[in-house]
């Protein structure tokens, strides 16, 4: 097994990018870079559904990636999906089919999370540590980030990309001033809500990432015999003028730009000019690293450096919403104690399950910030809609489901479909969270649970003498039986002839 090897796979709107690396003396050494064109965004119809051809291109690319990832530990591979899969209404079909061909979990990430990881990729691979403005033109979205040293200051993902704008403004390869201006105006309109803040930030260095920006830079370099790795606004205007001398893109030759990239070049150039105009950028540097490198560094931070940004996110939320850390910590400790005893039988022994349960326990009372009445609903809402760096969309939804149902009536019909997690695993985590909360209802330090055993989906609870002497606990456990049954779990008290029954 490649125990010291790590991999990041970016399922983008235009291409799938795989990068692998190994760790030597706590530093990453790149090993393999693999890119496969998929043009997913081209296959997104007006109803926001991926067509069969685009879906098949994506699946074929995953098969090639799986071959290159053979022998990698699952916990050393992180796969993220961005704009097109984020928007596709039939993404569940794609993920289900992918699971048959590709042995790693696909994590759909939000635009904010994508932007954060792009910045991380740049910050970790750039010697400059001052105030940065970073933007990345993708196939379906463009990310704009400001930051200082290793920390982002603002994150934004705008719904404009080289593939989506090609479909919208340059269908059939048609070129003219009117089409280009429409694309430019649309892009500037998308940037308007964030432009003032970005300009006020006063970046000392502007960095452009993504294949589109690199392609435009290469075109300018060969066209002008200029220095590589830089783009000026005046150069961009000159390229636009040259491009618009043609009415059909097929008649235009862009030196250094591969044919597949050329088809989306006008849209990419319009977005680039809009960025530079609206954000008042005269020149930018082109940088190789982007999302996949950010994912890779994040992954190795988790596994080797034990610096999980998700833990920092949970800690920050606990502080922001003034959670009772002593009580939340006690509930988390109880939940982890329970999981330790059933993890192997329930196949929840991967460290990630313990983390997720503990995080849900830490955040289960976040809804008190709104109102104590209906706290579980408020907690679920906050966790679902908060900006939570480090969490994939489905992982965040999982936490929201858990905290939304930590007490009161369980309504399975309100559970979202989560493609990254099995239903019975979610039910079992929720069962443990509810019991951990129940055993700490009175917020007293008494030890009420001695141990727990599991036989299939029968949970056997062994109480301490203090537990047996607590009539409120016995009553609450009796009431909990019906709720646990909804999760497919039978709850039994062992000893004192006290088997709980519905």
C-alpha positions as CSV (number, residue, x, y, z in Angstrom):
1,X,0.0,0.0,0.0
2,X,1.2,3.5,-0.7
3,X,1.0,4.6,2.9
4,X,3.0,7.8,2.4
5,X,1.2,8.8,-0.8
6,X,-1.7,11.2,-1.1
7,X,-4.0,12.2,-4.0
8,X,-6.4,15.0,-4.8
9,X,-8.9,14.8,-7.6
10,X,-10.8,17.9,-8.8
11,X,-14.0,17.1,-10.7
12,X,-14.3,20.4,-12.6
13,X,-16.8,21.7,-15.1
14,X,-14.3,21.4,-18.0
15,X,-11.7,18.9,-16.9
16,X,-11.0,16.4,-14.2
17,X,-7.6,17.0,-12.6
18,X,-5.7,14.4,-10.5
19,X,-2.5,15.2,-8.6
20,X,-0.6,12.7,-6.4
21,X,2.3,13.4,-4.1
22,X,4.4,11.7,-1.4
23,X,5.5,13.2,1.9
24,X,9.2,13.5,2.6
25,X,10.3,15.1,5.8
26,X,6.8,16.6,6.2
27,X,7.0,18.2,2.7
28,X,5.0,17.3,-0.3
29,X,6.8,16.0,-3.4
30,X,4.6,16.0,-6.5
31,X,4.5,12.6,-8.3
32,X,1.8,12.6,-10.9
33,X,-0.4,15.1,-12.6
34,X,-3.2,13.8,-14.8
35,X,-5.9,15.8,-16.7
36,X,-8.9,14.5,-18.6
37,X,-11.2,16.8,-20.6
38,X,-14.9,16.1,-19.8
39,X,-16.8,19.3,-20.7
40,X,-19.4,18.5,-18.1
41,X,-20.8,22.0,-18.3
42,X,-21.5,21.5,-22.0
43,X,-23.9,18.7,-21.0
44,X,-26.0,20.8,-18.5
45,X,-29.3,21.4,-20.2
46,X,-31.7,24.3,-19.4
47,X,-33.4,22.2,-16.7
48,X,-30.0,21.9,-15.0
49,X,-29.6,18.2,-15.7
50,X,-26.5,16.5,-17.1
51,X,-27.2,14.7,-20.4
52,X,-26.1,11.1,-21.0
53,X,-23.1,12.0,-23.1
54,X,-21.6,14.3,-20.5
55,X,-22.3,11.9,-17.7
56,X,-20.5,9.1,-19.6
57,X,-17.5,11.4,-20.3
58,X,-17.2,12.0,-16.6
59,X,-17.6,8.3,-15.7
60,X,-15.0,7.3,-18.3
61,X,-12.6,9.8,-16.8
62,X,-13.2,8.4,-13.3
63,X,-12.3,5.0,-14.5
64,X,-8.9,6.3,-15.8
65,X,-8.4,8.1,-12.5
66,X,-9.2,4.9,-10.5
67,X,-6.5,3.1,-12.4
68,X,-4.0,5.7,-11.4
69,X,-5.1,5.5,-7.8
70,X,-4.8,1.8,-7.4
71,X,-3.2,0.9,-4.1
72,X,-3.9,4.3,-2.4
73,X,-5.4,4.2,1.1
74,X,-9.0,5.6,0.9
75,X,-8.3,8.1,3.7
76,X,-5.3,9.4,1.6
77,X,-7.5,10.3,-1.4
78,X,-9.8,13.3,-1.4
79,X,-12.2,14.0,-4.3
80,X,-14.0,17.2,-4.7
81,X,-16.7,18.2,-7.2
82,X,-17.3,21.8,-8.2
83,X,-19.8,24.0,-10.0
84,X,-21.4,21.7,-12.6
85,X,-22.0,18.8,-10.3
86,X,-23.0,21.2,-7.6
87,X,-25.7,22.6,-9.9
88,X,-26.8,19.4,-11.7
89,X,-30.2,18.2,-10.4
90,X,-29.5,14.6,-11.4
91,X,-26.1,14.5,-9.7
92,X,-27.5,11.6,-7.6
93,X,-27.6,9.5,-10.8
94,X,-24.0,10.4,-11.6
95,X,-22.7,9.6,-8.1
96,X,-24.6,6.3,-7.9
97,X,-23.1,5.2,-11.3
98,X,-19.7,6.5,-10.2
99,X,-19.8,4.4,-7.1
100,X,-19.9,1.3,-9.3
101,X,-16.7,2.3,-11.1
102,X,-14.7,4.5,-8.7
103,X,-13.9,3.3,-5.1
104,X,-13.5,6.8,-3.5
105,X,-16.1,9.1,-2.0
106,X,-17.0,12.1,-4.2
107,X,-17.5,15.3,-2.0
108,X,-19.5,18.1,-3.6
109,X,-18.2,21.3,-2.1
110,X,-19.8,24.8,-2.0
111,X,-18.5,27.7,-3.9
112,X,-17.1,29.3,-0.7
113,X,-15.2,26.1,0.1
114,X,-13.9,25.9,-3.5
115,X,-12.6,29.4,-3.1
116,X,-11.0,28.7,0.2
117,X,-9.2,25.7,-1.1
118,X,-8.0,27.6,-4.2
119,X,-6.5,30.2,-1.9
120,X,-4.9,27.5,0.2
121,X,-3.3,26.0,-2.9
122,X,-1.8,29.4,-3.9
123,X,-0.7,30.3,-0.4
124,X,1.1,27.0,0.2
125,X,3.0,27.2,-3.1
126,X,3.8,30.8,-3.3
127,X,6.8,32.5,-1.6
128,X,5.0,35.8,-1.3
129,X,3.1,36.2,1.9
130,X,1.6,39.7,1.7
131,X,-1.9,40.8,0.8
132,X,-3.2,38.8,-2.2
133,X,-6.1,38.9,-4.6
134,X,-6.6,35.6,-6.3
135,X,-9.0,34.6,-9.0
136,X,-9.7,31.4,-10.8
137,X,-11.8,31.2,-14.0
138,X,-13.3,27.8,-14.2
139,X,-15.7,26.2,-16.6
140,X,-18.9,27.0,-14.6
141,X,-17.8,29.5,-12.0
142,X,-15.2,32.1,-11.2
143,X,-13.7,32.3,-7.7
144,X,-12.5,35.6,-6.3
145,X,-10.5,35.6,-3.0
146,X,-8.6,38.2,-1.0
147,X,-6.2,37.1,1.7
148,X,-3.1,37.8,3.8
149,X,-0.4,35.2,4.2
150,X,-2.1,31.8,4.8
151,X,-5.6,33.1,5.7
152,X,-8.3,34.2,3.3
153,X,-10.0,37.5,4.1
154,X,-13.0,37.2,1.7
155,X,-14.3,34.4,-0.4
156,X,-16.7,34.6,-3.4
157,X,-17.8,32.2,-6.1
158,X,-19.6,33.9,-9.0
159,X,-21.7,31.9,-11.5
160,X,-19.8,32.7,-14.6
161,X,-17.4,30.3,-16.3
162,X,-15.7,29.8,-19.7
163,X,-17.9,26.9,-20.6
164,X,-21.2,28.3,-19.4
165,X,-20.5,31.7,-21.0
166,X,-19.6,30.1,-24.3
167,X,-23.0,28.4,-24.3
168,X,-24.7,31.6,-23.4
169,X,-22.9,34.2,-25.6
170,X,-20.8,32.4,-28.2
171,X,-22.9,29.5,-29.5
172,X,-21.6,28.0,-32.7
173,X,-18.3,29.8,-32.4
174,X,-19.9,33.1,-33.6
175,X,-17.8,36.2,-32.8
176,X,-18.6,39.9,-33.0
177,X,-18.3,43.0,-30.8
178,X,-22.0,42.8,-29.7
179,X,-21.6,39.2,-28.3
180,X,-18.4,40.0,-26.6
181,X,-19.8,43.1,-25.0
182,X,-22.8,41.2,-23.7
183,X,-20.5,38.7,-22.1
184,X,-18.4,41.4,-20.6
185,X,-21.3,43.3,-19.2
186,X,-22.8,40.1,-17.7
187,X,-19.5,39.3,-16.0
188,X,-19.1,42.8,-14.6
189,X,-22.6,42.6,-13.3
190,X,-21.8,39.4,-11.4
191,X,-18.7,41.1,-9.9
192,X,-20.5,44.3,-8.9
193,X,-21.7,43.1,-5.4
194,X,-18.1,42.2,-4.3
195,X,-16.0,44.8,-6.3
196,X,-16.0,47.6,-3.8
197,X,-14.8,45.3,-1.0
198,X,-12.1,43.8,-3.1
199,X,-10.8,47.2,-4.2
200,X,-10.8,48.5,-0.7
201,X,-8.8,45.5,0.5
202,X,-5.8,46.9,-1.5
203,X,-4.1,43.7,-2.6
204,X,-0.3,44.1,-3.1
205,X,-0.2,41.2,-5.5
206,X,-2.8,39.8,-7.9
207,X,-2.6,36.1,-8.9
208,X,-4.6,34.3,-11.6
209,X,-5.0,30.5,-11.6
210,X,-6.8,28.0,-13.7
211,X,-6.2,26.5,-17.1
212,X,-8.0,29.3,-18.9
213,X,-5.7,32.0,-17.4
214,X,-2.6,29.9,-18.2
215,X,-3.8,29.5,-21.8
216,X,-4.4,33.2,-22.3
217,X,-1.0,33.9,-20.8
218,X,0.7,31.5,-23.2
219,X,-1.2,33.0,-26.1
220,X,0.0,36.5,-25.1
221,X,3.6,35.3,-24.6
222,X,3.8,33.8,-28.0
223,X,1.9,36.7,-29.7
224,X,4.0,39.5,-28.1
225,X,7.2,37.7,-27.3
226,X,6.6,38.9,-23.8
227,X,7.7,37.5,-20.4
228,X,5.9,34.3,-19.4
229,X,3.6,34.2,-16.5
230,X,2.1,37.7,-16.6
231,X,-1.0,39.3,-18.1
232,X,-1.6,43.0,-18.4
233,X,-5.0,44.6,-19.1
234,X,-3.6,46.3,-22.2
235,X,-2.5,42.9,-23.6
236,X,-6.0,41.6,-22.9
237,X,-7.5,44.4,-24.9
238,X,-5.1,43.8,-27.8
239,X,-6.1,40.1,-27.8
240,X,-9.8,41.0,-27.8
241,X,-9.3,43.3,-30.8
242,X,-7.4,40.5,-32.6
243,X,-10.0,37.9,-31.8
244,X,-12.9,40.1,-33.0
245,X,-11.4,40.5,-36.4
246,X,-13.0,37.1,-37.1
247,X,-16.7,36.3,-37.3
248,X,-16.1,32.6,-36.7
249,X,-13.8,31.2,-34.0
250,X,-12.7,28.4,-36.3
251,X,-10.9,30.9,-38.5
252,X,-8.9,32.3,-35.7
253,X,-5.5,30.9,-34.6
254,X,-4.4,31.4,-31.0
255,X,-0.7,30.3,-30.7
256,X,-0.1,28.0,-27.8
257,X,-3.8,27.4,-27.1
258,X,-4.9,23.8,-27.6
259,X,-7.9,23.3,-29.9
260,X,-10.3,22.2,-27.1
261,X,-9.4,25.3,-25.0
262,X,-9.7,27.5,-28.0
263,X,-13.5,26.8,-28.2
264,X,-14.0,28.5,-24.9
265,X,-11.3,31.2,-25.2
266,X,-13.6,34.2,-26.1
267,X,-15.7,33.6,-23.0
268,X,-12.7,33.2,-20.8
269,X,-11.1,36.4,-22.2
270,X,-14.3,38.3,-21.6
271,X,-14.4,37.1,-18.0
272,X,-10.8,38.0,-17.5
273,X,-11.2,41.5,-18.8
274,X,-14.3,42.0,-16.6
275,X,-12.3,40.9,-13.6
276,X,-9.5,43.3,-14.3
277,X,-11.8,46.2,-15.1
278,X,-14.2,45.8,-12.3
279,X,-11.6,45.1,-9.7
280,X,-9.2,47.7,-11.1
281,X,-6.3,45.4,-11.8
282,X,-3.7,46.5,-14.4
283,X,-1.6,43.4,-14.3
284,X,-1.6,39.9,-12.7
285,X,0.8,37.0,-12.2
286,X,-0.1,33.5,-13.4
287,X,0.2,30.7,-10.9
288,X,0.2,27.0,-11.5
289,X,-1.3,25.8,-8.2
290,X,-5.0,26.0,-7.5
291,X,-7.9,23.9,-6.2
292,X,-6.3,20.4,-6.4
293,X,-3.1,21.6,-4.6
294,X,-5.3,23.2,-1.9
295,X,-7.1,19.9,-1.5
296,X,-3.9,18.0,-1.3
297,X,-2.4,20.3,1.4
298,X,-5.6,20.2,3.3
299,X,-5.6,16.4,3.2
300,X,-2.0,16.0,4.4
301,X,-2.7,18.6,7.2
302,X,-5.5,16.3,8.4
303,X,-3.6,13.0,8.2
304,X,-0.1,14.0,9.1
305,X,-0.1,17.5,10.7
306,X,-3.3,16.9,12.7
307,X,-4.4,20.4,11.8
308,X,-8.0,19.8,10.7
309,X,-9.7,23.1,9.5
310,X,-13.0,21.4,10.3
311,X,-12.1,21.3,14.0
312,X,-11.2,25.0,13.9
313,X,-14.6,25.7,12.2
314,X,-16.5,23.9,15.0
315,X,-14.5,25.7,17.7
316,X,-15.2,29.0,16.1
317,X,-18.9,28.3,15.8
318,X,-19.0,27.3,19.5
319,X,-17.4,30.6,20.4
320,X,-19.5,32.7,18.1
321,X,-22.8,31.3,19.4
322,X,-21.6,31.1,23.0
323,X,-22.2,27.4,23.5
324,X,-22.0,26.0,27.0
325,X,-18.7,24.3,26.3
326,X,-18.6,22.3,29.5
327,X,-22.0,20.7,28.8
328,X,-21.3,20.2,25.1
329,X,-18.0,18.6,25.9
330,X,-19.7,16.3,28.4
331,X,-22.2,15.2,25.8
332,X,-19.4,14.7,23.2
333,X,-17.4,12.6,25.7
334,X,-20.5,10.5,26.4
335,X,-21.2,10.1,22.7
336,X,-17.6,9.0,22.0
337,X,-17.7,6.6,24.9
338,X,-20.8,5.0,23.4
339,X,-19.3,4.9,19.9
340,X,-16.1,3.2,21.1
341,X,-18.2,0.3,22.3
342,X,-20.3,-0.3,19.2
343,X,-18.0,1.0,16.4
344,X,-16.6,-2.3,15.3
345,X,-19.9,-4.1,15.2
346,X,-21.6,-1.2,13.4
347,X,-18.6,-0.7,11.1
348,X,-18.2,2.9,12.3
349,X,-14.6,2.5,13.5
350,X,-13.1,4.9,10.9
351,X,-11.8,8.0,12.8
352,X,-14.1,10.3,10.6
353,X,-17.2,8.8,12.3
354,X,-15.9,9.6,15.8
355,X,-15.1,13.2,14.6
356,X,-18.5,13.8,13.1
357,X,-20.3,12.5,16.2
358,X,-18.2,14.6,18.5
359,X,-18.8,17.7,16.3
360,X,-22.5,17.2,16.3
361,X,-22.4,16.9,20.1
362,X,-20.4,20.1,20.3
363,X,-22.9,22.0,18.2
364,X,-26.2,20.4,19.2
365,X,-27.2,23.4,21.3
366,X,-26.1,26.1,18.9
367,X,-29.8,26.9,18.3
368,X,-30.1,28.4,21.8
369,X,-28.7,31.5,20.2
370,X,-32.1,31.9,18.6
371,X,-34.5,30.5,21.2
372,X,-34.7,27.6,23.6
373,X,-38.1,26.6,22.3
374,X,-37.6,24.3,19.3
375,X,-33.8,24.4,19.9
376,X,-33.2,21.4,17.7
377,X,-34.8,23.0,14.7
378,X,-32.8,26.2,15.2
379,X,-29.6,24.2,15.6
380,X,-30.3,22.3,12.4
381,X,-31.0,25.5,10.5
382,X,-27.8,27.2,11.7
383,X,-25.6,24.3,11.0
384,X,-27.1,23.7,7.5
385,X,-26.8,27.3,6.4
386,X,-23.6,28.5,8.1
387,X,-20.4,29.0,6.2
388,X,-18.3,26.0,7.5
389,X,-14.8,25.9,6.0
390,X,-13.4,22.4,5.5
391,X,-16.8,20.6,5.3
392,X,-18.2,19.2,2.1
393,X,-21.8,20.1,1.4
394,X,-23.0,16.6,2.4
395,X,-20.8,16.4,5.5
396,X,-22.3,19.7,6.6
397,X,-25.8,18.4,5.9
398,X,-25.1,15.3,7.9
399,X,-24.2,17.4,10.9
400,X,-27.4,19.4,10.4
401,X,-29.5,16.3,10.3
402,X,-28.0,15.0,13.5
403,X,-28.4,18.3,15.5
404,X,-31.9,18.9,14.1
405,X,-33.0,15.6,15.6
406,X,-31.0,15.3,18.8
407,X,-34.3,15.4,20.8
408,X,-38.1,15.3,20.3
409,X,-39.8,13.5,17.5
410,X,-37.8,12.0,14.6
411,X,-39.3,12.6,11.2
412,X,-37.4,10.4,8.7
413,X,-39.3,12.1,5.8
414,X,-37.3,15.2,6.5
415,X,-34.0,13.5,6.1
416,X,-32.2,14.6,2.9
417,X,-30.7,12.0,0.6
418,X,-27.0,12.0,1.2
419,X,-25.0,10.1,-1.4
420,X,-21.8,10.1,0.6
421,X,-23.3,8.3,3.6
422,X,-25.3,5.1,4.1
423,X,-28.7,5.6,5.7
424,X,-28.1,3.1,8.5
425,X,-24.9,4.8,9.4
426,X,-26.7,8.1,9.8
427,X,-29.4,6.5,11.9
428,X,-26.8,4.9,14.2
429,X,-24.9,8.1,14.7
430,X,-28.2,9.9,15.5
431,X,-29.2,7.1,18.0
432,X,-25.9,7.6,19.9
433,X,-26.2,11.4,19.9
434,X,-29.8,11.3,21.2
435,X,-28.7,8.9,24.0
436,X,-25.7,11.0,24.9
437,X,-27.9,14.1,25.2
438,X,-30.5,12.1,27.2
439,X,-27.9,10.8,29.7
440,X,-26.8,14.4,30.4
441,X,-30.1,16.1,30.5
442,X,-29.8,17.3,34.1
443,X,-26.3,18.7,33.4
444,X,-24.9,17.0,36.5
445,X,-21.6,15.2,36.6
446,X,-23.0,11.9,37.7
447,X,-21.9,8.7,35.8
448,X,-25.2,7.1,34.8
449,X,-24.1,4.7,32.0
450,X,-21.7,1.8,32.9
451,X,-21.4,0.3,29.4
452,X,-23.2,-0.5,26.2
453,X,-23.3,-3.5,24.0
454,X,-24.8,-4.1,20.6
455,X,-26.2,-7.2,18.9
456,X,-27.1,-6.3,15.3
457,X,-29.4,-3.3,15.9
458,X,-30.3,-4.1,19.6
459,X,-28.6,-1.7,21.9
460,X,-28.1,-3.1,25.5
461,X,-27.6,-0.4,28.1
462,X,-26.0,-1.2,31.4
463,X,-26.7,1.6,34.0
464,X,-24.7,2.4,37.1
465,X,-26.4,2.3,40.5
466,X,-26.9,6.1,40.2
467,X,-28.6,5.5,36.8
468,X,-31.0,3.0,38.2
469,X,-31.8,5.4,41.1
470,X,-32.7,8.2,38.7
471,X,-36.4,7.9,37.9
472,X,-36.3,10.8,35.4
473,X,-33.6,8.9,33.4
474,X,-35.6,5.7,33.4
475,X,-38.7,7.6,32.2
476,X,-36.8,9.4,29.4
477,X,-35.3,6.1,28.2
478,X,-38.7,4.5,28.1
479,X,-40.0,7.4,26.0
480,X,-37.0,7.2,23.7
481,X,-37.7,3.6,22.7
482,X,-40.2,4.5,20.1
483,X,-37.9,7.1,18.6
484,X,-35.0,4.6,18.4
485,X,-37.3,2.1,16.7
486,X,-37.8,4.7,13.9
487,X,-34.1,4.4,13.4
488,X,-34.2,0.6,13.2
489,X,-32.8,0.2,16.7
490,X,-34.3,-1.7,19.7
491,X,-33.3,-0.2,23.0
492,X,-33.0,-2.5,26.0
493,X,-32.0,-1.9,29.6
494,X,-30.1,-4.8,31.2
495,X,-30.4,-5.7,34.8
496,X,-33.0,-5.2,37.6
497,X,-35.5,-7.0,35.4
498,X,-35.9,-3.8,33.5
499,X,-36.1,-4.4,29.7
500,X,-37.5,-1.4,28.0
501,X,-40.5,-1.9,25.8
502,X,-42.4,0.3,23.5
